[in-house]
Amino acid sequence: MNIFDRIAERRIIEAMENGEFENLEGKGRPINFEDETWIPEDLRMAYRILKNAGCTPPELELRNEIINMCALMNTIDDDKERLKKLRELNFKLLKLNIIRKKPFNLEDFSEYEEKVIDKLTGDSK
């Protein structure tokens, strides 16, 4: 957790202790997950049509494949097969980065976070 996350977390805890979240508008009502503000305006209509047709955006589909492949990696005993799946996983991660036009967040894939940090800092186990 970086310094800004820690500061934010501390302030949230202080606000909770002071009761600042007690009388918020919308308290007790369900969250609206239909909010499309995170989708770029030029893609909203296309995403809505895809959603109504039961399709998922390519980024989300690829991300789900990556998560499933990570879980699968833990069950493979054969080193050659594991290496093959690792290469496939790396390809999918690269493809996801290209589609998103920005790198993935390591916190989304916590099992890789420590390995990448160790590799960058030279603290290999």
Buried (B, 14 or more C-beta within 10 A) or exposed (E): EEEEEEEEEEEEEEEEEEEEEEEEEEEEEEEEEEEEEEBEEEEEEEBEEBEEEEEEBEEEEBBEBBEEBBEEBEEBEEEEEBEEBEEBBEEBBEBBEEEEEEEBEBEEBEEBEEEEEEEEEEEEE
